[in-house]
Amino acid sequence: MTRIISPSMLSADFGNLERDTQMIDRSEAQWVHIDVMDGVFVPNISFGFPVMKPIRKATNKVLDVHLMIVEPEKYVRRFVEAGSDYVTFHYEATECIDKCIDEIHSAGAKAGISIKPATPASVLKDILPKVELVLVMSVEPGFGGKSFMPNSLDKVRELKALREQMGLDFIIEIDGGISAKNAGEVFDAGVDAVVAGSAVFGAPDPEAEIVKILNA
């Protein structure tokens, strides 16, 4: 199984986004994670379309965009047009799930769906054949630096079993509290891609920390 790490730009130095994106571009990381928050779905506000452009310009790596916004169906196409390779929206944030997925696909990107800690993985069963990625939140979304919730791995195992039963190949991603200390356990549970923010950008040598997480 290929292990993927997607360093989260939410933990980067906002005054030096180009520098930090170029660091990821040099590193062993395969993806760049961009958290988009609206202050409504989660109690924080982060990046929007203008910030996407310099990040896209600074790297050729996969842009993994996580929308924590209400009514994502209004915006998913614009995020694809701004350079996203994957656009992931929240199950809890919209009643237009099929429309979001269709908009992302028709714009030329891959679609992902995310669930918060209180949402069971079972709600996604009928959606799984339509998406390329499922993102399990292992902290309450909104801010970086929170502690990992170990019971999130039960959802990962459930999603892995469903993927095998249904003959699907979507990527299982996890976001929240991931570091070299727990990445091995997380990958062993069935995760394909980990999002790591504070652990990477808070390390003395972020590039070396990326390697440590991948090899945990």
DASULMO-V564005 format. One record per residue. RES is the residue in three letters. SS is DSSP state (A for helix, B for strand, O for the rest). PHI is phi as a letter, one per 20 degrees, with the letter a starting at -180 (none if undefined). PSI is psi in whole degrees, -180 to 180 (NA if undefined). Layout:
BEGIN
res;ss;phi;psi
RES;SS;PHI;PSI
RES;SS;PHI;PSI
END
This chain:
BEGIN
res;ss;phi;psi
MET;O;none;131
THR;O;f;130
ARG;O;e;133
ILE;B;d;138
ILE;B;c;136
SER;B;c;88
PRO;B;f;135
SER;B;e;122
MET;A;f;-12
LEU;A;f;-27
SER;A;e;2
ALA;O;f;172
ASP;O;e;109
PHE;A;f;-21
GLY;A;e;-9
ASN;A;c;49
LEU;A;f;-40
GLU;A;f;-46
ARG;A;g;-46
ASP;A;f;-33
THR;A;f;-40
GLN;A;f;-32
MET;A;f;-46
ILE;A;f;-39
ASP;A;f;-35
ARG;A;f;-24
SER;O;f;-179
GLU;O;e;-5
ALA;O;f;141
GLN;O;e;-28
TRP;B;c;164
VAL;B;c;124
HIS;B;e;130
ILE;B;c;117
ASP;B;e;123
VAL;B;d;118
MET;B;c;143
ASP;B;d;-1
GLY;O;m;3
VAL;O;d;-58
PHE;O;f;-36
VAL;O;c;156
PRO;O;e;53
ASN;O;b;159
ILE;B;c;136
SER;O;c;-130
PHE;O;f;153
GLY;O;c;-165
PHE;A;g;-42
PRO;A;f;-33
VAL;A;f;-25
MET;A;f;-38
LYS;A;f;-51
PRO;A;f;-31
ILE;A;f;-45
ARG;A;f;-38
LYS;A;f;-30
ALA;A;e;-6
THR;O;b;148
ASN;O;e;2
LYS;O;f;167
VAL;B;f;127
LEU;B;e;115
ASP;B;d;97
VAL;B;d;126
HIS;B;d;109
LEU;B;e;116
MET;B;d;68
ILE;O;c;151
VAL;O;f;154
GLU;O;l;53
PRO;A;f;-23
GLU;A;g;-23
LYS;A;f;-18
TYR;O;c;-15
VAL;A;g;-40
ARG;A;f;-39
ARG;A;f;-32
PHE;A;f;-33
VAL;A;f;-45
GLU;A;f;-26
ALA;O;e;-2
GLY;O;o;5
SER;O;f;139
ASP;O;e;-40
TYR;B;c;136
VAL;B;c;118
THR;B;d;130
PHE;B;c;167
HIS;B;e;135
TYR;A;g;-38
GLU;A;f;-9
ALA;A;e;-4
THR;O;b;153
GLU;O;d;5
CYS;O;d;53
ILE;A;f;-50
ASP;A;f;-38
LYS;A;f;-43
CYS;A;g;-48
ILE;A;f;-45
ASP;A;f;-41
GLU;A;f;-44
ILE;A;f;-47
HIS;A;f;-44
SER;A;f;-24
ALA;A;e;-11
GLY;O;o;13
ALA;O;d;176
LYS;B;e;146
ALA;B;d;139
GLY;B;c;155
ILE;B;c;141
SER;B;c;151
ILE;B;c;140
LYS;O;f;167
PRO;O;g;-33
ALA;O;e;-9
THR;O;e;125
PRO;O;f;149
ALA;A;f;-25
SER;A;f;-25
VAL;A;f;-16
LEU;A;e;-4
LYS;O;g;-46
ASP;O;f;-15
ILE;O;e;-26
LEU;A;g;-39
PRO;A;f;-14
LYS;A;e;-11
VAL;O;d;162
GLU;O;d;-10
LEU;B;b;142
VAL;B;c;126
LEU;B;d;117
VAL;B;e;121
MET;B;e;124
SER;O;d;13
VAL;O;b;166
GLU;O;f;128
PRO;O;f;150
GLY;O;q;-42
PHE;O;c;151
GLY;O;e;169
GLY;O;n;11
LYS;O;e;164
SER;O;e;140
PHE;O;f;137
MET;O;e;107
PRO;O;g;-30
ASN;O;f;-9
SER;A;f;-24
LEU;A;f;-22
ASP;A;f;-39
LYS;A;f;-40
VAL;A;g;-47
ARG;A;f;-38
GLU;A;f;-43
LEU;A;f;-39
LYS;A;f;-42
ALA;A;f;-42
LEU;A;f;-41
ARG;A;g;-44
GLU;A;f;-44
GLN;A;f;-38
MET;A;e;-3
GLY;O;m;38
LEU;O;d;173
ASP;O;c;27
PHE;O;f;152
ILE;B;e;137
ILE;B;d;120
GLU;B;d;152
ILE;B;c;146
ASP;B;b;121
GLY;O;p;109
GLY;O;m;23
ILE;O;e;135
SER;O;b;180
ALA;O;f;-22
LYS;O;f;-35
ASN;O;d;-1
ALA;A;f;-37
GLY;A;f;-46
GLU;A;f;-39
VAL;A;f;-48
PHE;A;f;-41
ASP;A;f;-28
ALA;A;f;-17
GLY;O;p;5
VAL;O;f;138
ASP;O;e;-35
ALA;B;c;130
VAL;B;d;140
VAL;B;e;130
ALA;B;c;123
GLY;O;d;-76
SER;A;g;-38
ALA;A;f;-34
VAL;A;e;-58
PHE;A;f;-16
GLY;O;e;-3
ALA;O;e;150
PRO;O;g;-35
ASP;O;c;90
PRO;A;g;-38
GLU;A;f;-40
ALA;A;f;-35
GLU;A;f;-36
ILE;A;g;-44
VAL;A;f;-42
LYS;A;f;-42
ILE;A;f;-44
LEU;A;f;-32
ASN;O;e;9
ALA;O;f;NA
END
